Amino acid sequence: MAPTTPTDGSGQPNNPTTNHARVSWAKLSPRTIQSGARSRGGKTGKGNPYLKGALGEVATAAAKTNAFLGARYQRVVKRRGKLKGLVAVARSILVIIWHLLADPTSRYHDLRASYHNDRLSIQRRTRSHVQQLRALGYEVTLTAAS
């Protein structure tokens, strides 16, 4: 079951024009409720429940893959939970779909599951791990492996 997008006749979606508008149109926009210094998440608000349901099913399948979207799900699940991970993947899928529909010449290229790990420099990761070990009270001396 693929989601359909209403158009204005020119082939462009008639409602969403920005990232926020696209995701709120699909009922995937995060909402923050603030009272004083305390913030908490709220309901995602109005939107197309059928599109959100279809994106949820696609996100569930994408979360099980060994691709960029599956890795995104794994990164979010570690700190936010399973449902928020699925919503994050569904939002990413919606943005990808919109870009593919907005520009007929564009094509989807998966960034690989290791995309974020590859972008971190080795020196930066080394420095971060050394600082974490020192914070735990260890004396760290590094020697290159042969």
Secondary structure by P-SEA (a helix, b strand, c coil): cbbbbbbcccccccccccaaaaaaaaccbbbbbbcccbbbbcccccccaaaaaaaaaaaaaaaacccaaaaaaaaaaacccaaaaaaaaaaaaaaaaaaaaacccbbbbbcccccccccccaaaaaaaaaaaaaaabbbbbbbbcc
